[in-house]
Amino acid sequence: MTGAKRKKRSVLWGKMHTPHREDIKQWCKRRLPILEWAPQYNLKENLLPDTVSGVLLAVQQVTQGLSFAILSSVHPVFGLYGSLFPAIIYAIFGMGRHVATGTFALTSLISANAVERLVPQSNRNLTTQSNSSVLGLSEFELQRIGVAAAVSFLGGVIQLVMFVLQLGNATFLLTEPVISAMTTGAATHVVTSQVKYLLGIKMPYISGPLGFFYIYAYVFENIKSVQLEALLLSLLSIVVLVLVKELNEQFKRKIKVVLPVDLVLIIAASFACYCTNMENTYGLEVVGRIPKGIPPPRAPPMNILSAVLTEAFGVALVGYVASLALAQGSAKKFKYSVDDNQEFLAHGLSNVIPSFLFCIPSAAAMGRTAGLYSTGAKTQVACLISCIFVLIVIYAIGPLLYWLPMCVLASIIVVGLKGMLIQFRDLKKYWNVDKIDWGIWISTYIFTICFAANVGLLFGVVCTIAIVLGRFPRAKTLSITDMKEMELKVKTETYDNTENWPPSKSTNVKVFPGSLKTGSNVRSLSVTPRRMENSQQIKIISINNPLVFLNAKKFSADLMKIILKETDGSQALDDVSKCEQNTLLSPLPNGSCTEEASQPCPSEKYSLVLNCSGLTFFDYTGVSTLVELYLDCKSRSVDVFLANCTASLIKAMTYYGDLDTEKPIFFDSVATAISVIQSNKNLSKDTDHSEV
């Protein structure tokens, strides 16, 4: 008896602990994405493109590492460390397969404020000039990197706290116009900070509110001190970089390997400066000595954390927002998903751990990520391969960069920001889609220019929320009576306009008068004529609330669930038969739900009619969501038609997306849309008969 009990207990114990081990395994895969994709890595298909992309990425990592370290007011060698360690950590914890993490212009500019405030240039003469035991660098340089490392450490801690609090769920508040305006304004700041190197002017560090304008005022006051040699070399470098990169972009399909113009320019400029002794002959400022190797880890100074709190918040917010936008863009382009909270963890660790290894704050950069796109990278293996080459530079090639002119590095920074600066072209798009978003873009950009990137970001988010909440009380929704009248009208007019479809009891009509699990109170009506051969199911979905950034993501997810279930012919979702009301978006009264299970045959063609009569207003995010849904459905061979659209919605969607212009998709009413669908079906049927 005792043995039987023990055996029973052991079986129960095993049953209790087996799912527990599975849960741990799933948790590890969720928090360490490398465990998910690394075992499935295809060496034959992916290794070659990842290697080519990794080599070209290493060139960008080295050049931008040196540039952004100088932008962060620290020794250039620390930029090489910042191009190495954060990339390795993000490859382990990050979910963006084409996101290149490392030094970043915006976070470098923010950390420079703390460095220049706590260890100003005037302290160079006060500190001892004897070299320290760390790579032979001066005490002044170590104090500066200590401040930058403290900013990186505290910024990473803030991101980890946000991960614990699951604040990634609030990223829907960061709309595309706000992110675009903030990054464009910050890029303008970075270009302004490089003016002194481009012109060869000796200029004190200027920051703070309206510092952008003070810098240009100082330049115009001292215009006579411009160094002609530095100006000409800067212009030549910018012209070469822009021209070659444009040619690379134009002929990237014909040529297999992209010319690494940044590397060629650095080698040529360093060699020319060495041969002509430009440093002494013309007084050109050069990078200087770059020591070999990596120093032993050292903790950042914890006694100054309170002094760098403002900059740490800026690094945490701006770095995460810019990186998340790139990760989401990568996921959308290559059809995979990104967990917003996991990105908090990945970038938090990418800032905390490297801060003990003399690294400046890190984030993903648009130029490097675009480079991975263009060179055909497949996974984060490309970033890991680039780290090998960065390591070679640190231990072998670094000292050869002594003669690299600073004006050439500044030119590389400016051209590297081209992707952010050309976002000015988005203004025309925002004006045509939603003029309120255009105003938000302009105001966010102005705040970023006048103050800082983090201030502009917070202003843009607050302004967007305030405007949307101000518009919602005026929004109107369809009532239950209107919905029933609309359904009756659809049935009656459809019967009148469709031959061989009499309104008899044998006709299968599904009505879902409830709402989906979304903030936009969607009602759906499905009509399926049984007596027609190769029948076509028509699903009518009514959007009865505004479509804005607050509810666009949920609306898209739930609508795609219905489309996928219907096209796959599987059972209807329980979520459709349940009613959920969102108090923020004024739900309809008496929203009871009923549903009759009816599955479309595999041979049925599926059409979707979106009734937009209740879509009283929208923003840029709402329009982009509708257009992306239309294009996604089109790729799945699902016909989408929109009824009762306002003139402004039609104009916005037509301007935003590449819609099908061969056949009409906008209709005055749902009944008209259904009539056209049935007419097209009958025309197709007649064509088939004539071919036979």
Secondary structure, DSSP 8 states (H G I E B T S, - for coil): -HHHHHHHHHHHHHHHHHHHHHHHHHHHHHH-THHHHSTT--HHHHHHHHHHHHHHHHHHHHHHHHHHHHHTTS-THHHHHHHHHHHHHHHHH---TT--EEE-HHHHHHHHHHHHHHS-GGGGTTS--SB-SSTT-BHHHHHHHHHHHHHHHHHHHHHHHHHHTTGGGGGGGS-HHHHHHHHHHHHHHHHHHTHHHHHT-------STTHHHHHHHHHHHTGGG--HHHHHHHHHHHHHHHHHHHHHHHTTTT-SS---HHHHHHHHHHHHHHHHTHHHHT---B------S--------GGGGGGGHHHHHHHHHHHHHHHHHHHHHHHHHHT----HHHHHHHHHHHHHGGGGGT---EEE-HHHHHHHHHTT--STHHHHHHHHHHHHIIIIIGGGGGG-BHHHHHHHHHHHTHHHHGGGGHHHHHHHH-HHHHHHHHHHHHHHHHS-HHHHHHHHHHHHHHHHHHHGGG-----HHHHHHHHHHHHHHHHHH-TT----TTSEEEEE-S--SSTT-EEEEEEE-SSSTT-EEEEEEEE-S-B-TTTHHHHHHHHHHHHHHHHHT----HHHHS----GGG---TT-----------TT-EEEEEEE-TT---B-HHHHHHHHHHHHHHHHTT-EEEEES--HHHHHHHHHHS----SS--EESSHHHHHHHHHHHHHHHHHHHHHH-
